[in-house]
Amino acid sequence: MDTAMRDMLAAYDKVFLQQDPELRQLRRWAYGRMHAMLTTSFVRAGEYRRFAGHLVASVAARRGQVRCFAGYPVRALRRCLAGSKVG
């Protein structure tokens, strides 16, 4: 997991190497989504401290992520009640 995270960060850093003002919004969005994806990975791995760090980074980059994260328990419960796999 650490290797995948390190590789993703390196790839994003390479893609957004130039600080082009036109890409600033896309950069924030992309990093926010990447951190959101990493939160899921760390929860599933049981690494809650790392989950929390990426949760904060995701919300800092994309404030709209709060709504997504806050709604997760409801979505998981609905999937459980519908007989789908939770997670």
GIJO-V66096 format. One record per backbone hydrogen bond with DSSP energy under -0.5 kcal/mol. NH is the residue of the N-H (numbers start at 1). CO is the residue of the C=O. If there is no record, write none. Layout:
NH,CO ; NH,CO
This chain:
5,1 ; 6,2 ; 7,3 ; 8,4 ; 9,5 ; 10,6 ; 11,7 ; 12,8 ; 13,9 ; 14,10 ; 15,11 ; 16,12 ; 17,14 ; 20,18 ; 23,20 ; 24,20 ; 24,21 ; 27,23 ; 28,24 ; 29,25 ; 30,26 ; 31,27 ; 32,28 ; 33,29 ; 34,30 ; 35,31 ; 36,32 ; 37,33 ; 38,34 ; 39,35 ; 40,36 ; 41,37 ; 42,38 ; 43,39 ; 44,40 ; 45,41 ; 46,42 ; 46,43 ; 47,42 ; 48,46 ; 51,47 ; 52,48 ; 53,49 ; 54,50 ; 55,51 ; 56,52 ; 57,53 ; 58,54 ; 59,55 ; 60,56 ; 61,57 ; 62,58 ; 65,62 ; 66,63 ; 67,64 ; 68,64 ; 69,65 ; 70,66 ; 71,67 ; 72,69 ; 75,71 ; 76,72 ; 77,73 ; 78,74 ; 79,75 ; 80,76 ; 81,77 ; 82,78 ; 83,80 ; 84,79
